[in-house]
Amino acid sequence: MKNVYEILNAQIEEKRKEMFFLSKLYGLTSQETIQASQQLDQLLNLARLCIQKNSKVNACK
């Protein structure tokens, strides 16, 4: 069974690939690329929060 970090890392990598594809297809300033970038930011922020909180309260469980 995958842990939360593995799942988050997989989601982050998938979103990066999607954002890269969209940027090549529509350009860096397209709404599609910006939306994917914002979703990637949310995933990265969640991963950072989990890492920061893990030693204190296991926020990622």
Jmol script that loads the backbone (N, CA, C; Angstrom):
load data "model"
ATOM      1  N   MET A   1       0.840  -1.187   0.000  1.00  0.00           N
ATOM      2  CA  MET A   1       0.000   0.000   0.000  1.00  0.00           C
ATOM      3  C   MET A   1       0.884   1.249   0.000  1.00  0.00           C
ATOM      4  N   LYS A   2       0.539   2.188  -0.852  1.00  0.00           N
ATOM      5  CA  LYS A   2       1.327   3.413  -0.949  1.00  0.00           C
ATOM      6  C   LYS A   2       1.016   4.337   0.224  1.00  0.00           C
ATOM      7  N   ASN A   3       2.055   5.027   0.687  1.00  0.00           N
ATOM      8  CA  ASN A   3       1.813   6.011   1.735  1.00  0.00           C
ATOM      9  C   ASN A   3       1.457   7.353   1.101  1.00  0.00           C
ATOM     10  N   VAL A   4       1.105   8.291   1.934  1.00  0.00           N
ATOM     11  CA  VAL A   4       0.639   9.594   1.459  1.00  0.00           C
ATOM     12  C   VAL A   4       1.707  10.308   0.644  1.00  0.00           C
ATOM     13  N   TYR A   5       2.964  10.190   1.057  1.00  0.00           N
ATOM     14  CA  TYR A   5       4.043  10.861   0.330  1.00  0.00           C
ATOM     15  C   TYR A   5       4.167  10.319  -1.089  1.00  0.00           C
ATOM     16  N   GLU A   6       4.075   9.022  -1.237  1.00  0.00           N
ATOM     17  CA  GLU A   6       4.172   8.414  -2.567  1.00  0.00           C
ATOM     18  C   GLU A   6       3.010   8.844  -3.452  1.00  0.00           C
ATOM     19  N   ILE A   7       1.828   8.896  -2.873  1.00  0.00           N
ATOM     20  CA  ILE A   7       0.648   9.329  -3.631  1.00  0.00           C
ATOM     21  C   ILE A   7       0.790  10.786  -4.046  1.00  0.00           C
ATOM     22  N   LEU A   8       1.187  11.643  -3.109  1.00  0.00           N
ATOM     23  CA  LEU A   8       1.378  13.064  -3.424  1.00  0.00           C
ATOM     24  C   LEU A   8       2.456  13.259  -4.481  1.00  0.00           C
ATOM     25  N   ASN A   9       3.563  12.550  -4.350  1.00  0.00           N
ATOM     26  CA  ASN A   9       4.634  12.668  -5.337  1.00  0.00           C
ATOM     27  C   ASN A   9       4.166  12.242  -6.719  1.00  0.00           C
ATOM     28  N   ALA A  10       3.376  11.188  -6.795  1.00  0.00           N
ATOM     29  CA  ALA A  10       2.848  10.735  -8.081  1.00  0.00           C
ATOM     30  C   ALA A  10       1.902  11.778  -8.671  1.00  0.00           C
ATOM     31  N   GLN A  11       1.052  12.364  -7.829  1.00  0.00           N
ATOM     32  CA  GLN A  11       0.133  13.396  -8.302  1.00  0.00           C
ATOM     33  C   GLN A  11       0.890  14.638  -8.765  1.00  0.00           C
ATOM     34  N   ILE A  12       1.923  15.010  -8.031  1.00  0.00           N
ATOM     35  CA  ILE A  12       2.740  16.169  -8.402  1.00  0.00           C
ATOM     36  C   ILE A  12       3.415  15.931  -9.746  1.00  0.00           C
ATOM     37  N   GLU A  13       3.998  14.770  -9.920  1.00  0.00           N
ATOM     38  CA  GLU A  13       4.677  14.461 -11.185  1.00  0.00           C
ATOM     39  C   GLU A  13       3.691  14.450 -12.348  1.00  0.00           C
ATOM     40  N   GLU A  14       2.522  13.878 -12.140  1.00  0.00           N
ATOM     41  CA  GLU A  14       1.502  13.839 -13.195  1.00  0.00           C
ATOM     42  C   GLU A  14       1.043  15.253 -13.555  1.00  0.00           C
ATOM     43  N   LYS A  15       0.847  16.091 -12.554  1.00  0.00           N
ATOM     44  CA  LYS A  15       0.407  17.469 -12.809  1.00  0.00           C
ATOM     45  C   LYS A  15       1.495  18.269 -13.509  1.00  0.00           C
ATOM     46  N   ARG A  16       2.767  18.023 -13.165  1.00  0.00           N
ATOM     47  CA  ARG A  16       3.873  18.690 -13.867  1.00  0.00           C
ATOM     48  C   ARG A  16       3.865  18.333 -15.349  1.00  0.00           C
ATOM     49  N   LYS A  17       3.689  17.055 -15.632  1.00  0.00           N
ATOM     50  CA  LYS A  17       3.648  16.608 -17.027  1.00  0.00           C
ATOM     51  C   LYS A  17       2.480  17.251 -17.764  1.00  0.00           C
ATOM     52  N   GLU A  18       1.334  17.295 -17.105  1.00  0.00           N
ATOM     53  CA  GLU A  18       0.154  17.907 -17.711  1.00  0.00           C
ATOM     54  C   GLU A  18       0.398  19.388 -17.994  1.00  0.00           C
ATOM     55  N   MET A  19       0.971  20.092 -17.032  1.00  0.00           N
ATOM     56  CA  MET A  19       1.236  21.515 -17.206  1.00  0.00           C
ATOM     57  C   MET A  19       2.223  21.752 -18.347  1.00  0.00           C
ATOM     58  N   PHE A  20       3.252  20.934 -18.421  1.00  0.00           N
ATOM     59  CA  PHE A  20       4.227  21.059 -19.502  1.00  0.00           C
ATOM     60  C   PHE A  20       3.553  20.843 -20.856  1.00  0.00           C
ATOM     61  N   PHE A  21       2.730  19.811 -20.949  1.00  0.00           N
ATOM     62  CA  PHE A  21       2.011  19.522 -22.190  1.00  0.00           C
ATOM     63  C   PHE A  21       1.108  20.697 -22.577  1.00  0.00           C
ATOM     64  N   LEU A  22       0.357  21.199 -21.609  1.00  0.00           N
ATOM     65  CA  LEU A  22      -0.545  22.316 -21.889  1.00  0.00           C
ATOM     66  C   LEU A  22       0.215  23.569 -22.297  1.00  0.00           C
ATOM     67  N   SER A  23       1.368  23.801 -21.690  1.00  0.00           N
ATOM     68  CA  SER A  23       2.153  24.985 -22.048  1.00  0.00           C
ATOM     69  C   SER A  23       2.668  24.894 -23.477  1.00  0.00           C
ATOM     70  N   LYS A  24       3.021  23.697 -23.913  1.00  0.00           N
ATOM     71  CA  LYS A  24       3.474  23.518 -25.296  1.00  0.00           C
ATOM     72  C   LYS A  24       2.311  23.636 -26.273  1.00  0.00           C
ATOM     73  N   LEU A  25       1.147  23.169 -25.857  1.00  0.00           N
ATOM     74  CA  LEU A  25      -0.023  23.175 -26.728  1.00  0.00           C
ATOM     75  C   LEU A  25      -0.662  24.555 -26.829  1.00  0.00           C
ATOM     76  N   TYR A  26      -0.836  25.227 -25.684  1.00  0.00           N
ATOM     77  CA  TYR A  26      -1.585  26.480 -25.645  1.00  0.00           C
ATOM     78  C   TYR A  26      -0.747  27.713 -25.313  1.00  0.00           C
ATOM     79  N   GLY A  27       0.460  27.515 -24.791  1.00  0.00           N
ATOM     80  CA  GLY A  27       1.293  28.638 -24.379  1.00  0.00           C
ATOM     81  C   GLY A  27       1.279  28.808 -22.868  1.00  0.00           C
ATOM     82  N   LEU A  28       2.286  29.511 -22.386  1.00  0.00           N
ATOM     83  CA  LEU A  28       2.459  29.663 -20.939  1.00  0.00           C
ATOM     84  C   LEU A  28       1.381  30.511 -20.272  1.00  0.00           C
ATOM     85  N   THR A  29       0.774  31.413 -21.023  1.00  0.00           N
ATOM     86  CA  THR A  29      -0.198  32.318 -20.418  1.00  0.00           C
ATOM     87  C   THR A  29      -1.642  31.902 -20.661  1.00  0.00           C
ATOM     88  N   SER A  30      -1.849  30.717 -21.220  1.00  0.00           N
ATOM     89  CA  SER A  30      -3.217  30.261 -21.472  1.00  0.00           C
ATOM     90  C   SER A  30      -3.915  29.925 -20.160  1.00  0.00           C
ATOM     91  N   GLN A  31      -5.226  30.013 -20.183  1.00  0.00           N
ATOM     92  CA  GLN A  31      -6.014  29.695 -18.990  1.00  0.00           C
ATOM     93  C   GLN A  31      -5.799  28.246 -18.563  1.00  0.00           C
ATOM     94  N   GLU A  32      -5.677  27.346 -19.525  1.00  0.00           N
ATOM     95  CA  GLU A  32      -5.465  25.926 -19.219  1.00  0.00           C
ATOM     96  C   GLU A  32      -4.149  25.702 -18.475  1.00  0.00           C
ATOM     97  N   THR A  33      -3.090  26.351 -18.963  1.00  0.00           N
ATOM     98  CA  THR A  33      -1.776  26.208 -18.330  1.00  0.00           C
ATOM     99  C   THR A  33      -1.769  26.840 -16.946  1.00  0.00           C
ATOM    100  N   ILE A  34      -2.369  27.993 -16.821  1.00  0.00           N
ATOM    101  CA  ILE A  34      -2.429  28.677 -15.527  1.00  0.00           C
ATOM    102  C   ILE A  34      -3.211  27.850 -14.516  1.00  0.00           C
ATOM    103  N   GLN A  35      -4.312  27.258 -14.954  1.00  0.00           N
ATOM    104  CA  GLN A  35      -5.104  26.426 -14.051  1.00  0.00           C
ATOM    105  C   GLN A  35      -4.303  25.207 -13.591  1.00  0.00           C
ATOM    106  N   ALA A  36      -3.598  24.565 -14.514  1.00  0.00           N
ATOM    107  CA  ALA A  36      -2.762  23.416 -14.148  1.00  0.00           C
ATOM    108  C   ALA A  36      -1.650  23.847 -13.192  1.00  0.00           C
ATOM    109  N   SER A  37      -1.084  25.021 -13.422  1.00  0.00           N
ATOM    110  CA  SER A  37      -0.038  25.546 -12.547  1.00  0.00           C
ATOM    111  C   SER A  37      -0.571  25.787 -11.137  1.00  0.00           C
ATOM    112  N   GLN A  38      -1.760  26.321 -11.039  1.00  0.00           N
ATOM    113  CA  GLN A  38      -2.364  26.567  -9.730  1.00  0.00           C
ATOM    114  C   GLN A  38      -2.666  25.255  -9.008  1.00  0.00           C
ATOM    115  N   GLN A  39      -3.107  24.259  -9.761  1.00  0.00           N
ATOM    116  CA  GLN A  39      -3.360  22.948  -9.163  1.00  0.00           C
ATOM    117  C   GLN A  39      -2.050  22.319  -8.683  1.00  0.00           C
ATOM    118  N   LEU A  40      -0.995  22.484  -9.467  1.00  0.00           N
ATOM    119  CA  LEU A  40       0.320  21.992  -9.059  1.00  0.00           C
ATOM    120  C   LEU A  40       0.779  22.704  -7.791  1.00  0.00           C
ATOM    121  N   ASP A  41       0.578  24.010  -7.732  1.00  0.00           N
ATOM    122  CA  ASP A  41       0.928  24.774  -6.526  1.00  0.00           C
ATOM    123  C   ASP A  41       0.207  24.226  -5.297  1.00  0.00           C
ATOM    124  N   GLN A  42      -1.065  23.895  -5.447  1.00  0.00           N
ATOM    125  CA  GLN A  42      -1.829  23.351  -4.325  1.00  0.00           C
ATOM    126  C   GLN A  42      -1.248  22.019  -3.863  1.00  0.00           C
ATOM    127  N   LEU A  43      -0.892  21.168  -4.808  1.00  0.00           N
ATOM    128  CA  LEU A  43      -0.290  19.881  -4.457  1.00  0.00           C
ATOM    129  C   LEU A  43       1.054  20.072  -3.761  1.00  0.00           C
ATOM    130  N   LEU A  44       1.867  20.992  -4.279  1.00  0.00           N
ATOM    131  CA  LEU A  44       3.170  21.258  -3.667  1.00  0.00           C
ATOM    132  C   LEU A  44       3.014  21.834  -2.261  1.00  0.00           C
ATOM    133  N   ASN A  45       2.037  22.718  -2.085  1.00  0.00           N
ATOM    134  CA  ASN A  45       1.786  23.286  -0.758  1.00  0.00           C
ATOM    135  C   ASN A  45       1.321  22.211   0.218  1.00  0.00           C
ATOM    136  N   LEU A  46       0.484  21.303  -0.253  1.00  0.00           N
ATOM    137  CA  LEU A  46       0.028  20.206   0.594  1.00  0.00           C
ATOM    138  C   LEU A  46       1.197  19.311   0.992  1.00  0.00           C
ATOM    139  N   ALA A  47       2.061  19.012   0.046  1.00  0.00           N
ATOM    140  CA  ALA A  47       3.235  18.186   0.344  1.00  0.00           C
ATOM    141  C   ALA A  47       4.134  18.881   1.367  1.00  0.00           C
ATOM    142  N   ARG A  48       4.342  20.171   1.190  1.00  0.00           N
ATOM    143  CA  ARG A  48       5.164  20.934   2.138  1.00  0.00           C
ATOM    144  C   ARG A  48       4.529  20.930   3.524  1.00  0.00           C
ATOM    145  N   LEU A  49       3.228  21.123   3.584  1.00  0.00           N
ATOM    146  CA  LEU A  49       2.517  21.103   4.858  1.00  0.00           C
ATOM    147  C   LEU A  49       2.656  19.742   5.535  1.00  0.00           C
ATOM    148  N   CYS A  50       2.516  18.687   4.779  1.00  0.00           N
ATOM    149  CA  CYS A  50       2.644  17.341   5.337  1.00  0.00           C
ATOM    150  C   CYS A  50       4.039  17.104   5.897  1.00  0.00           C
ATOM    151  N   ILE A  51       5.035  17.573   5.192  1.00  0.00           N
ATOM    152  CA  ILE A  51       6.414  17.392   5.661  1.00  0.00           C
ATOM    153  C   ILE A  51       6.646  18.187   6.942  1.00  0.00           C
ATOM    154  N   GLN A  52       6.150  19.424   6.974  1.00  0.00           N
ATOM    155  CA  GLN A  52       6.339  20.268   8.156  1.00  0.00           C
ATOM    156  C   GLN A  52       5.594  19.726   9.368  1.00  0.00           C
ATOM    157  N   LYS A  53       4.400  19.242   9.157  1.00  0.00           N
ATOM    158  CA  LYS A  53       3.545  18.812  10.262  1.00  0.00           C
ATOM    159  C   LYS A  53       3.781  17.366  10.672  1.00  0.00           C
ATOM    160  N   ASN A  54       4.399  16.581   9.804  1.00  0.00           N
ATOM    161  CA  ASN A  54       4.509  15.144  10.052  1.00  0.00           C
ATOM    162  C   ASN A  54       5.170  14.822  11.384  1.00  0.00           C
ATOM    163  N   SER A  55       6.213  15.520  11.725  1.00  0.00           N
ATOM    164  CA  SER A  55       6.924  15.205  12.968  1.00  0.00           C
ATOM    165  C   SER A  55       6.132  15.616  14.210  1.00  0.00           C
ATOM    166  N   LYS A  56       5.153  16.497  14.035  1.00  0.00           N
ATOM    167  CA  LYS A  56       4.396  16.981  15.189  1.00  0.00           C
ATOM    168  C   LYS A  56       3.060  16.251  15.359  1.00  0.00           C
ATOM    169  N   VAL A  57       2.256  16.219  14.274  1.00  0.00           N
ATOM    170  CA  VAL A  57       0.897  15.687  14.428  1.00  0.00           C
ATOM    171  C   VAL A  57       0.505  14.690  13.341  1.00  0.00           C
ATOM    172  N   ASN A  58       1.427  14.290  12.499  1.00  0.00           N
ATOM    173  CA  ASN A  58       1.122  13.364  11.410  1.00  0.00           C
ATOM    174  C   ASN A  58      -0.052  13.858  10.564  1.00  0.00           C
ATOM    175  N   ALA A  59       0.058  15.075  10.062  1.00  0.00           N
ATOM    176  CA  ALA A  59      -1.014  15.704   9.302  1.00  0.00           C
ATOM    177  C   ALA A  59      -1.345  14.967   8.014  1.00  0.00           C
ATOM    178  N   CYS A  60      -0.446  14.167   7.519  1.00  0.00           N
ATOM    179  CA  CYS A  60      -0.657  13.496   6.236  1.00  0.00           C
ATOM    180  C   CYS A  60      -1.363  12.157   6.364  1.00  0.00           C
ATOM    181  N   LYS A  61      -1.673  11.743   7.547  1.00  0.00           N
ATOM    182  CA  LYS A  61      -2.302  10.425   7.708  1.00  0.00           C
ATOM    183  C   LYS A  61      -3.794  10.512   7.680  1.00  0.00           C
TER     184      LYS A  61
END
end "model"
wireframe off; spacefill off
backbone 0.3
color backbone group
